[in-house]
Amino acid sequence: MNVSGLGVIAVLEACKGVLALLVAVGVHALAGVDLHQEALNVFAYLHLAASNHYVEMSLHSIDKITNSGLTMVTTIALGYALIRFIESYGLWHQMRWTEWFAFLSGAVYLPFEIYEVVNDQNAITIGVLVINLVVVSYMYYVLKSGSDKHAPQESVSRVSHSL
């Protein structure tokens, strides 16, 4: 099987969609659960004292989480997953509009990723930036070099018959 660069990016986008779907399912599973008690159980399992400053801060933040907040996160994650699956399908089938979408949506994140690398240089922030730079650069290349590739077949055949 010959997978093009677009195919690789399509698989990457599908993986992002699956990850977002897992987040949505995981967050949805937390609805109706006593998050404070569950957090206490996790901290006890990790042998962290409830009087620990960071544990107290975490519990205070957890207590602010509402079921409507969990529903909102679940809905956003599902929407994000749907967008990534549509983008993945379109890239796999070399649809021009998804090539533009992949380029623009990747480029939008670049300033934020650069900011993160400047503020917190670690393997994850640098890796995310590098991967996104590769994707955006490749999508630019595809868009720049492939303007004729997506011409409707009938107009191409009309031109070849007139020659």
N, C-alpha and C positions, 0 to 999 in steps of 0.2 A: 504494500500500500504506500503510495507516494503522498505524504502529507506536506502541504505547503506551509509557509509561515503563517498564513491566515488560519490554517487548520490548527496550528499550535496555539495561536491566540484564541481561537474558538474554544479549544479544550481548557485553556486557562480561565476564560470567562465562564465556562460551564462549571469549573471547579469552584469559582467564586459564588456562583449560584447555589451549588450544593452546600457550601459552607454557610451561606445566608439562610438557606432552608433549615439546616441543622440548628442554627441559632434561633430561628423562629420557633421550631418545635421545642427546643430546650427552654426558651423563655415562656412559651405557652404552658409547658408542663409545670412551671412555677406558680401559675395562677391558682389562688386558693390555698397555697401552702404557707405555713407560718415561717416566713423567711428568717425571722430573728432566731427562732429555735433551730432551724436548719443550719444557720451560720454558727450558732453555738456548738452544734454537733460536729461541724467541720473543724472548728477551732479546737475542740476537745480532742478530736482524732489526731490533730497535728500537735497536740500537747502545748497549746498556746493558752496562757492564762487569760481569763475574761478581764482581768484588771490591766492587761497589757495596753499601752497607749494606742497602738495601731489596731488592736482588736476592738477597743472602745470606739475609735473613729469609724471603723468598718461597720460596727453594729449601729452606730448613729446614722450612717448613710443608708444602711439597709432598712432601717425603720421608716425612712422617708419614701420608700418604694410602695406604690399603690397598685392595685389590680388594673386600674385604667392605664397606668404607666406601662405595665407589662403588656397590656393589649396593644398600646400604641407601638411599642418596640416590636412586637410580633408582626403587626401590620406593616410597619416600615421594612422589616427584614423580608417579609413575603413579597412586597413590591420590588425591593432590590433584587431578590432572587429571580422574579419574573423578568425584569429588565435584562439581567445577565443571561438568562436562558434564551430570550429573544435575540439578543446580540450574538450569542454563540451560534445559534441556528443561522442567522443571517451571514455571519462571517464564514461559517462552514460552506454555505452555498454561494459565497462571493457576491452578496447583494451590496450594491454600491452604497446605499444609505447607511448600512451598518458599518461599512468601512469608515465613513465620515463620523458616525456616532462613536466608534471605538477611538478614533483619533482625537476628537474633541473631548470626550469624557476622560480619556487618559491625560490629555494636556491640562485639563482643569485642575487635576490633583497635583501637578508638578510644583507649583509654588508652595503648597502646604507640605509636600514631602521634602523639598529643599529646606524649608524652615525647620522641620523636625530634625533633619540631619545636622543642621547648624547648631540647634539647641541640644541635641542628644545623639551624639554619634555612637551607634552600636550596629551590630551586624544586621539587625532587623530593619532599622530605618534606612541604612545604606542599601541593603538588598532590595527593599521595596522600591526605592528611588531608581536603582539600576534597572530593575525589571520594567518599571514603567517607562523609563527613558528608552529602553530597547523597543518596547511595544509602540510608543508614540513615534519613534524614529522610523520603525518599519511601516507603520500605517501611513506616515507621510510619504515614504518611498512608494508604497502601493498606490496611493492617491495620485502622486505626481507622475508615475510611470504608467499607470493603468487607465488613463482617461479614454483610450480607444478600446480597451478590453471589454468595456461594458456597453458598447454601441449595440443597438438592436440588430439582430441577425438579418432581418429583412433589408435594412439599409446597407449592411455590409455586402449582402449578396447582390443587391441592385448595383452597387458601385463596381463590384467585380465583373458583373455581366456587361456593364457599359464599357469596360476596358477591353 
